[in-house]
């Protein structure tokens, strides 16, 4: 007894369809809400400034804000 088998063309298109759906979902997850949530917490922006200023001042131990020493944060950037 022969099994009903789909033609080879459907196998090729199904792989491309799965690839297209996967690419669309990855793009949606990465780019869907870029305009909604910016850095709004003052604590996180201070950590960003600390991280930016560390290599500029070659001081990787003491955190700085506006290139002055600050000891307000409890965790490293």
Steps between C-alpha positions, in 0.01 A plus 500: 500500500638840402498788741373834378800723494505871436700616200854619563404862426297522821802394708709781354230763547427386854864551598495852352167572667636394840811713440288803402274465805802462730668806347183706533456399866862581583469837329178573685650412838809714433341807342130517596515733799814703452318832538316411821749445777803723529735527796281686743638392832752745637699220662555318172603816316757572770644153449518568128689823561736316736564235240565761232741702714708208631704436183518873423667575833693169524362452851324164520464484879329822612173595337467852371212719397587807296865397558475553877519211747163375613428226750124476464459168322521164666580287198761525226393609152 
